[in-house]
Amino acid sequence: MAHSQVPAVEGAVRILTFLKDRNHRPWGVSELSRSLDLNKSTCFNILRSLARHGLVSYDGGTKKYGLGSALIEFGGAASAATSRADVAKPFLQDLFDELKLTCLLGQRFQDRVIIVERVEAQDPFRITIPIGQALPLGQGALGQCFLAYVPEGDLDRLWSRGVLERPERRREQRYPQIKKALAEVRRRGFAESFGEVAKGVNAVAAPILDHRGQVTLALGVVGFASLLPRRRLARCGRKLREVAGLITRVIGGQTR
């Protein structure tokens, strides 16, 4: 299936990539538009928007553009997330060695949880969730870990947009119950889910916190209901809480 493109976004990415690859000097609008085969007016408007957000710099004297300082912040955040996942990976392997279940590391991106690391058995009947897979934020144990730490006002907005809604349950009966369940996740330090993301698959997860006490990653385990029944979930949850706490301390995060 072909992916739709947003011309302004495509243009912004092309401009930023061009400036990254040729950052030895600043560039004017005319030479940028010629080099990228962009309409000059379009190129100017994109540059102006990027400059407003600090993604490109603008020299009023020379009327030329370069990469902006805001990109340092973006790069730092991406680097930090990657390094945290690298730190967590050995813990993920140890967890798998003990539990013999698919172990996952998730990171929130907007209304999704992206799988950034995993360890799974080499078994034809295993549960496979590839790295890069996007899961709904409002469903499953990984998503609950992030939502449990979302400020109430932000949670209200997520609800109003339908992010937390589950089709099989009536909307007007669910929000108070969801808030109560998320408060319980935060109190216990782990979340459970029963067939929410896939029928017959259960999961449990625990949050990993950064230095601000916000959830930076979620550590999870998934398994078929026959291998991960309700009676085993709580035991696995306590183990995940312990391991997530260790990772939190290693990365300099706030412990619970």
C-alpha positions, -999 to 999 in steps of 0.1 A, spaced: 0 0 0 14 34 -10 20 59 18 5 93 15 30 122 16 26 157 31 44 181 8 54 207 34 67 180 57 86 163 29 101 197 20 111 204 56 129 170 58 147 176 25 159 210 37 171 198 70 189 168 54 205 191 29 217 215 56 230 185 76 250 171 47 264 206 37 268 223 71 301 238 62 284 271 53 250 289 55 227 288 25 203 314 9 167 307 -1 175 309 -38 203 284 -38 184 261 -15 153 261 -37 175 255 -68 195 227 -52 164 209 -40 142 218 -70 116 234 -46 94 264 -55 112 294 -40 81 307 -22 75 272 -8 111 269 3 110 303 20 78 295 39 92 262 51 124 279 62 105 306 81 85 280 100 116 259 108 133 291 120 104 300 142 108 267 160 146 269 162 152 241 138 171 263 114 191 295 122 187 327 102 213 354 98 196 387 91 228 402 77 235 376 51 199 364 48 212 328 49 201 297 68 219 269 87 209 242 112 193 255 144 202 249 180 168 232 187 182 202 168 207 197 196 178 192 221 161 167 197 193 149 192 200 147 229 166 133 236 169 107 209 204 98 221 192 95 257 164 72 248 187 50 227 213 48 255 186 39 281 174 11 259 210 -1 255 214 0 293 181 -20 297 189 -47 272 210 -70 295 183 -68 321 158 -79 294 179 -109 286 182 -119 323 145 -115 326 139 -138 296 163 -164 310 143 -165 342 107 -163 329 111 -180 294 85 -155 280 88 -128 253 103 -97 270 98 -62 255 109 -27 260 85 0 249 88 38 244 59 62 240 56 81 207 25 103 206 -5 79 209 15 47 204 40 26 222 69 16 200 88 -16 207 125 -6 209 140 -38 222 129 -74 226 141 -109 236 121 -139 226 125 -177 224 136 -194 192 104 -214 192 78 -218 163 50 -212 188 64 -181 204 48 -147 204 67 -124 180 64 -86 182 90 -70 160 112 -40 170 95 -9 156 60 -24 161 35 3 172 9 -7 198 -21 15 208 -13 36 239 -48 30 253 -46 -8 252 -23 -33 269 1 -33 298 29 -13 282 5 16 274 -9 16 310 25 22 324 28 55 305 -8 65 311 -5 59 348 19 89 351 1 113 327 -13 144 344 -50 144 348 -56 172 324 -36 155 297 -55 122 304 -88 140 300 -76 152 265 -65 117 255 -100 104 266 -118 131 246 -98 122 215 -108 85 219 -72 73 226 -83 55 258 -115 41 244 -120 4 240 -146 -5 214 -161 -34 233 -171 -13 263 -195 16 265 -178 50 266 -198 66 294 -191 37 318 -154 34 312 -135 67 320 -139 66 358 -129 30 358 -99 36 336 -87 64 359 -92 41 389 -73 13 372 -44 36 363 -41 49 399 -39 12 409 -11 7 383 9 35 398 3 23 434 14 -13 426 42 -4 402 30 -27 374 2 -31 349 -17 -62 337 -37 -69 306 -58 -98 295 -63 -102 257 -64 -65 251 -39 -63 222 -45 -98 209 -70 -124 219 -56 -151 241 -25 -132 249 -18 -117 284 8 -92 294 23 -75 324 46 -44 324 64 -20 348 75 16 342 111 28 341 114 64 353 138 92 343 153 118 366 121 138 366 100 109 377 84 105 343 81 72 325 108 70 298 104 33 290 82 4 299 94 -31 306 70 -59 296 64 -96 293 38 -112 270 26 -148 267 -2 -170 257 -29 -171 284 -20 -208 290 16 -199 298 8 -165 315 -25 -171 334 -39 -146 358 -24 -164 388 11 -159 373 7 -123 362 10 -108 397 42 -128 404 57 -117 371 46 -81 378 65 -80 411 96 -93 393 92 -67 365 88 -40 391 120 -50 408 139 -51 375 124 -18 363 135 -3 396 171 -15 390 171 0 355 157 32 369 185 35 394 212 27 368 200 55 344 197 80 373 160 80 375 137 87 404 129 55 424 94 49 436 
